[in-house]
Amino acid sequence: MPDGARLPPWARLLFWLFKGEPRYPHIVGDMSEEFGQRLADDGPEPARRWLRRETRRVVFLASIWLGSLWMERSNRRRASLTAAG
């Protein structure tokens, strides 16, 4: 993290839920970098507000994306079981 900004524990915990996804390192790295830049430019409170807002957005979108992947896999499995049986 270039500016020495470490994401707060609550943000790291929420992102950790998606650790198995291929884009996880990029998302956490981008969020950490942007958070550090906002800390330097805007100060702690605006940076924390931005982080809360963006974390909610990222977690929400990731949940939708993972849910659609799960449904797709489930439908494929169901179709293969139906065809086999």
Phi and psi in degrees as a GROMACS rama.xvg file:
@    title "Ramachandran Plot"
@    xaxis  label "Phi"
@    yaxis  label "Psi"
@TYPE xy
-58.9709  -41.3946  PRO-2
-93.7724  12.1024  ASP-3
73.0585  13.3921  GLY-4
-85.5778  119.534  ALA-5
-105.385  135.07  ARG-6
-63.0554  142.195  LEU-7
-61.3366  157.747  PRO-8
-56.0256  -38.744  PRO-9
-63.1509  -37.3137  TRP-10
-71.2876  -43.0823  ALA-11
-61.0958  -38.9108  ARG-12
-64.0173  -45.477  LEU-13
-63.367  -42.3449  LEU-14
-69.5501  -30.3597  PHE-15
-59.5141  -29.6273  TRP-16
-58.482  -23.1009  LEU-17
-109.965  20.6929  PHE-18
-59.9741  -29.2018  LYS-19
-75.1501  -7.83216  GLY-20
-83.3266  145.142  GLU-21
-61.8546  -28.2719  PRO-22
-88.237  -0.612956  ARG-23
-52.4834  -51.6011  TYR-24
-61.8833  -35.6752  PRO-25
-69.1665  -42.3214  HIS-26
-64.141  -48.5912  ILE-27
-64.1493  -41.6012  VAL-28
-63.0067  -44.8055  GLY-29
-64.0859  -43.2666  ASP-30
-63.8454  -42.0165  MET-31
-64.0041  -43.4246  SER-32
-63.8455  -47.727  GLU-33
-64.8916  -40.2231  GLU-34
-60.1847  -45.1388  PHE-35
-61.7552  -40.9562  GLY-36
-65.6338  -41.7009  GLN-37
-68.5936  -34.677  ARG-38
-59.7091  -45.0563  LEU-39
-68.9199  -40.7712  ALA-40
-82.5359  -43.2218  ASP-41
-109.323  -19.6809  ASP-42
101.827  170.444  GLY-43
-64.9047  -46.6088  PRO-44
-67.1458  -48.2228  GLU-45
-61.4132  -34.9962  PRO-46
-66.1751  -40.927  ALA-47
-66.7752  -39.146  ARG-48
-61.4589  -44.1205  ARG-49
-60.4931  -45.0194  TRP-50
-62.6473  -43.2926  LEU-51
-60.3123  -46.3307  ARG-52
-63.034  -47.9808  ARG-53
-68.6732  -35.9448  GLU-54
-63.8619  -43.9667  THR-55
-59.4592  -43.8419  ARG-56
-64.0278  -47.7319  ARG-57
-64.2227  -44.4689  VAL-58
-65.0182  -41.2418  VAL-59
-61.2372  -49.4735  PHE-60
-65.4052  -39.5283  LEU-61
-64.7961  -37.063  ALA-62
-63.2705  -43.7907  SER-63
-62.6803  -45.6269  ILE-64
-63.057  -45.2683  TRP-65
-66.5986  -36.7403  LEU-66
-62.5718  -40.3378  GLY-67
-68.5419  -36.5889  SER-68
-63.5877  -42.9966  LEU-69
-61.6918  -43.8579  TRP-70
-63.5278  -40.7177  MET-71
-62.4964  -46.3394  GLU-72
-62.7638  -41.462  ARG-73
-63.1448  -43.2568  SER-74
-65.1716  -39.9902  ASN-75
-64.0145  -42.4286  ARG-76
-63.43  -43.8303  ARG-77
-61.3163  -41.8973  ARG-78
-65.4845  -39.9383  ALA-79
-69.6702  -36.2051  SER-80
-67.9488  -37.9048  LEU-81
-67.1413  -41.533  THR-82
-68.4232  -34.6292  ALA-83
-77.7767  -26.7798  ALA-84
